[in-house]
Amino acid sequence: MNPSEFPLICPVCDAETNSQGNPFVSEWALSCHIAGSAIVGNLPHRRWIKKVLGDVDFSRSNLSIAEDLEPEVHKALKDVQALQTPNALAQDIEVKLHNYIKERLMDYYGETRSAWWVKGVPQKIRMECANRLESDNEDDRQEEPYQYTYFIDLKEIVDKKWEVFEPFASQVTLDERQLSKKVFLDWLQKANSVRNRHAHHIRAPKEGSQRYRDDLETVTTMKRIIDSLCDMG
């Protein structure tokens, strides 16, 4: 049971301790946690295992599944460590939020563009995206205007179409409280500010500074919120 070279945090649920409250002491212990959670029916852990291993018989023993998982857990921890900068996390949040909002709008209004795009996205944003598409270099031009939304546009969509997102946000807890519209929008604004600060590396806060640590904490929290929403499918 060798200690890990990476922080031992579950790549699925961000847990740092097992069900008894004891910190994970190795990647093997973390693999057992993921396997055990999946065996008792936890859906996010089951989805993650299926993603990295394919079809798995969850009637197998915890140790048997954990043995197959351990190399994948190591890879996941390595990938997570590489992402642990404010800029990388902010970019990850933006991509996930972009995809998540589109999926929710399509589910709510319909999959045709005349449905989700027209009914779900405010006209001002649609016009700005269309202008950005038209102005883009022809070689780089994307297929649909939605690809040209900015982070702040995504925040406005959530604000204007809260009825689409509220049923899912209400299932997310932050500091033991239900994720309200105001709290969600506040965190989106904070994450956007971090994104803007760290987009230009020369002007970005220096690693180790208090601002850097605060920004890292902000986007780490925001990532947990987005991951929780995405895990609902």
KEZAMI-746371 format. One line per 2 residues: for each residue x, y, z of C-alpha. Coordinates in steps of 0.05 Angstrom, whole numbers. Example, Ala and Ser with C-alpha at 12.3 -4.5 7.8 and 13.67 -1.06 7.14 Angstrom:
2
246 -90 156  273 -21 143
REM end
This chain:
233
0 0 0  46 55 -25
29 128 -11  6 167 -72
47 223 -104  -19 261 -112
-71 288 -62  -119 231 -45
-186 261 -63  -241 220 -97
-245 240 -170  -319 226 -169
-346 258 -105  -286 299 -80
-287 261 -14  -223 262 26
-245 209 76  -280 142 75
-349 127 104  -318 121 174
-288 190 168  -216 166 160
-171 200 108  -152 158 48
-81 132 59  -68 104 -10
-94 98 -81  -116 28 -63
-159 55 -6  -189 106 -54
-203 51 -105  -239 11 -52
-281 72 -34  -303 81 -107
-317 7 -117  -355 2 -51
-397 63 -67  -415 35 -135
-433 -34 -107  -484 -3 -59
-516 34 -117  -485 103 -118
-499 127 -189  -442 177 -199
-391 125 -177  -423 72 -222
-421 119 -281  -348 135 -269
-329 61 -265  -367 46 -329
-332 104 -363  -262 80 -346
-273 4 -346  -333 -8 -391
-387 -56 -370  -376 -81 -299
-412 -134 -259  -427 -98 -193
-443 -164 -159  -367 -176 -157
-330 -163 -92  -305 -95 -72
-233 -119 -74  -241 -149 -143
-268 -85 -174  -218 -42 -136
-161 -82 -165  -183 -65 -235
-196 7 -215  -129 24 -183
-91 41 -247  -150 84 -270
-152 119 -203  -78 136 -210
-90 165 -279  -149 206 -254
-110 234 -196  -53 253 -243
-103 288 -290  -136 325 -232
-69 349 -206  -52 377 -275
-117 416 -273  -106 446 -205
-93 518 -227  -144 574 -227
-138 583 -303  -145 509 -319
-204 499 -272  -239 562 -299
-232 535 -370  -258 467 -349
-318 500 -315  -334 542 -377
-333 482 -424  -377 440 -377
-425 497 -364  -430 511 -439
-449 439 -454  -494 432 -393
-536 493 -410  -546 470 -481
-568 401 -458  -617 430 -407
-647 479 -458  -655 423 -510
-690 379 -458  -736 435 -438
-753 468 -504  -738 415 -556
-677 394 -596  -690 435 -659
-651 500 -663  -716 539 -672
-736 512 -604  -678 512 -554
-638 568 -588  -695 616 -601
-736 602 -538  -680 589 -490
-627 642 -507  -643 716 -499
-646 754 -565  -589 800 -547
-542 741 -537  -566 708 -601
-550 771 -640  -482 780 -609
-464 707 -622  -486 713 -695
-442 775 -703  -383 739 -672
-392 680 -719  -396 726 -779
-334 764 -757  -292 702 -744
-237 680 -791  -268 635 -844
-219 579 -829  -237 580 -755
-311 593 -761  -356 546 -720
-420 515 -744  -469 546 -696
-474 614 -661  -479 582 -593
-405 564 -598  -392 639 -591
-423 649 -523  -379 681 -470
-378 659 -397  -419 721 -379
-470 702 -432  -479 634 -399
-491 668 -333  -545 711 -364
-580 650 -395  -583 618 -327
-610 683 -298  -664 693 -351
-685 620 -356  -679 598 -284
-742 556 -290  -701 509 -335
-646 499 -284  -681 507 -217
-705 434 -212  -633 410 -217
-600 466 -176  -648 453 -119
-618 384 -111  -548 413 -101
-525 433 -32  -471 483 -15
-451 494 57  -510 450 75
-558 496 40  -598 487 -24
-567 521 -84  -610 582 -96
-612 625 -158  -576 682 -124
-521 638 -96  -511 603 -163
-507 669 -201  -459 697 -149
-412 638 -157  -416 644 -233
-396 717 -227  -338 699 -181
-314 645 -229  -318 693 -288
-276 743 -250  -224 689 -236
-224 669 -309  -212 741 -331
-156 751 -280  -118 688 -301
-130 691 -376  -68 734 -384
-10 698 -351  34 760 -344
-19 798 -304  -46 737 -267
-36 732 -192  29 697 -174
25 625 -150  29 623 -74
-1 693 -65  -65 702 -24
-103 723 -86  -80 660 -123
-103 616 -65  -170 652 -60
-181 645 -135  -163 571 -132
-213 560 -76  -267 598 -115
-261 557 -179  -253 492 -140
-321 505 -107  -352 525 -173
-326 462 -206  -359 420 -152
-425 455 -165  -421 444 -240
-398 371 -232  -458 359 -185
-506 386 -237  -474 347 -294
-477 282 -253  -553 287 -253
-553 272 -328
REM end
